[in-house]
Amino acid sequence: MSKPPAIAGFALIIVLWTVVLLTLLVTQIEQAGQSESQLALNLRRAAALQAEADGAIAIGAFHLIPGTPSAWTVDGQVRDVRVAGDGFTNSVVLRIEDEAGKVDLNTAPAPLLQALLTTVGADPTSAAKIAAAISSWRFPAGQGAAAAAAAAPYKAAGLDYGPPSAPFQSIAELGLVLGMTPSLLAALAPHLTLFQEGGLNPALADPVVKRALAAADVFLPNRVPQTGGALQVVLITATALGSGGSFTRQAIVRVGPQKSGWMQILTWTRPAS
């Protein structure tokens, strides 16, 4: 006995909807699998870029060992290096700069700081106030009335902190100084350091620092020339480039004979994009 047409049609619709749902389910599973595979590939590429940039830092430090045929000159030039990897990285570019050409945030006299601030764009009045605030931040203010006087401007500005009367621990800490702005800090940072061996060397300074030195007209003690056994502090920047993007690593490294060996990493950061 045959089914009524209405029942047969209803059954056919159910079958068709079942086929459609199964097709959609299979498609979703395939797409999910492809997405997971792509995500895993992207993570692998990112890890490879990071590993090769990190490896290039060690290569750069190795080439700073004096007296070897492969020793490099710290000249700020961009170099292409090869790092053994898994094929995701097209190239790694390396740049090495001597920290001796920068202004030491913890030891620079106020007139030099003021001149540097003016050189990067601060107006003279603001530059003088910020330079004074930097000096107040890093040097002992004593106790009692002297400490209260140093903290008073911060309190008046609605801030819940004051100068710690201690050396800066990072360049980023400069952003807490009264009067400092993010844009001004970004302009200053490339010309500042917390690590020097022997003081500022004008011969290694960039054009901005040279202009500040000329404007400040401050006395700088004669810097001891580098010798084969001298310590040297450098900023190494390594950028790994690949089809999946790029990764940049920066490290400040002290190279030369030390108790810890021939290389000591002082900072290890990933700069902001």
N, C-alpha and C positions, 0 to 999 in steps of 0.2 A: 504494500500500500504506500503510495507516494505521499511526501509531506506537502501541506498546503504551500502555495507560493509565498505567502507572507512569512511563514516560519523559515523556509529555505533561504529567502532573501536576508532575513535577520541573521541566520547562521553564517551566510557569506560575509555580511558586514563585520561580524565578530572575528571571523578568520582574517579578513583584510586588516582590521585594526590591530590584531595580534601581530601580523607580519610587520606592520608599520612600527609598532612599539618595539618589537625585537630589533628591527633595523636601526631605530633611534638609539636603543640601548647599546648595540654593537658599535655604532658610530661614536657614542659618548665614551665608551671604553677605549676605543682606538685613539680618540683625541686626548683623553687623560693620559694614556701611555706615551703619546708623542710629547705632551707637555712635560711630563716627568722626565723623559729622556732629554728634552731640550734644557730643562732646569739643571739636570745633572751635568750636562755638557757645559753650560754657562758657569756653573760652580767650579768645574774642573779647569776651565780656561782662566777664571779669575785667580784660582789658587796657583796656576802655573805662572801667571804674570807676576804675582806677589813673590813667589819663590825665586824667580829669575831676577827681579829687582833687588831683592835681599842679597842674592848671591853676588850681584854686581858691586854692591857696597864692599864686600870682602875683597873682590878683585881690585877695586880702586885702592883700598888700603894697602894691599900687597904691593902694588906698583909704586908705593911711596917709600918703600924700604930703600934707604940711601946706599949707594955703592954697588948696586946691581945693574946688569946690562939693561934690564927692563924698567928701570926707575923712571917715573914720570916727573915732569915739572908741574908744580901747582900753579896753573896759569888761568884757570877759569874757563878753559876751552872745552867744547863739547866733544866727547869721544864716543865712538861706537864700540861696544864690547860684545863678546860672545859668551853665553852661559849655556852649559849643557842642559837641555830641557827636553820636553816631549813634543815639540813641534808647534805649539800654540803661539809662541812668541816670534814676531818678525824681527825685532831688533831691541837692543837695550842701549839707551844713550846715557852717558855718565858725564857729570860735571863736578869738578873739585875746586873749591875756593878756600883760600887761606883766611882763617878767622883774624889774623893779625892786621888785616886791612879794614877791620870794622871798629866801631866805637864801642868800648866796653861800658855797658850800662852801669856797672857797679863802681867803676873807678874814674870815669870821665868827669872832668871839671864842669861846673854849671855853665860857663860861657860856651864850651863846646857843645853841650846838649842844647843850649838855646840856639846856637847857630845851626845845628842840624835840624831842629824843629822848624826854624824859619826857612831853611833850604828846601824842605819837603812840603812847604805850603802853609805853615801856621803864621798868623799875623804876629808882628813883633811883641805886642803886649801879651798875647796868649802864650807865646813861646817863652817869655821871661817868667811868667807865673808857673807854667808847667815845669820848666827846668828847675825852679826853686822847689816845687813840690816833689820832684824826683829826688833831689838832694835830701830833702826832709824825710822822704820815705826810707832811704837806704842807710842813713847815718844815725847813730844813737842820739835820741833827743833827751836823754836823762829821765828823771822821774819828777813827780809832783807837778809844779806849775809849768815847767818846760814841756812835759809830755802832754799836758792838757792843752797848752797853746798850739802844739803841733796837730792835735786831733780836732781842735775847734772848727776849722773850716769844713772838715768832713761832716761833723755833726750839724753845722749850719746848712749844709747841702742835703740833709736828710739821710745821710749814709750811716750805717750802723758799725762802721769800722774806721780806723785811722791808720796812720803810718806805723808799720811794725818796728821801725828803727832797726832794720836788718837788711842784709844784701838781698837783691832780687834773686829768686829761685828759678825764674823762667822769664822769657821775653813777654809771654802772655800776661804775666802779673802786672806789667806796665799799664794794662788796661784799667786797673783799679785806681791808678793815681788820679787825683782830682784834676779835672780839666781835660784829661785824655779822651779822645773819641775813637770809635772803631776805625774810621777812615784814616785818621792820623796815625794810629798804631800800625795799620796795614802799610802805610807809606814808610814808617820808621823801621819796621822789623827787619827788612833785608840788610840794613846798614848797622845793626846792633849785634853784639855778642856778649856772652857771659864767660867766655873761655878764651884766654890769650896766654901766650908764653913770651914774656918780654915786653909787652905793651904794643901800642898801635904803631904800625909801620906805614908811613904815608906813601911809600913807593908801591904798596899793595892795595891802597885804598881805591874805591870806585869813584867816579866823577862827583857823586853827591857828597861823599865824605871829604873829598879834596876841597870842594867849595866851602864846606862847613869849616874845615881846618883853616882855610885862608881867611874866612870871615871872622872866626873866633880869635885868631892870632894868639894861640896859647902855646906855652912852652911844653914840648914833649921830650922826655928823657931819651937819650940815644938808645935805640933798640939794639940788642946784641945780635949780630948777624947770625943767620943759620949756619951751622956746621954739620959735618957728617953725623955727629952723635947727638945733635940737639933735638929736643922735643918739638913737635909741630902739631898744631891743632887745625883741622880742616873740616869744612862742611862738604859732605859727599851727597850729591843728588843723583839718584838712578831712576830712570823711567823706562819700564818695559812696555813695548808697543806690540799689539797683536790684533788679530781679526775680531777678537771679543772686546776690544777697548784698550785701556792702558792702566798701569799702576805705578805710582811714584812713591819712592821711599827716600827719606832724608836721614842722615846720621852725622852727628858731630863726633869726630874721632881724633884721639890723641895718638900720634904715631911716634915711634922712637923707643930707645931703651928705657924700660920701666920695670918695676917689680912684678907687675901683672903680665909682662910679656912685651911684645913689640907693638901691640895695638890695644887701645882701651876705648870702648864706645861710651861717650859721655851722654848723648841723647839719641833716641831712636824713635822717629815720628813719621807719620803720614801727613804731608801738608794738605791743607784744605784746597779744594779744587778752585 
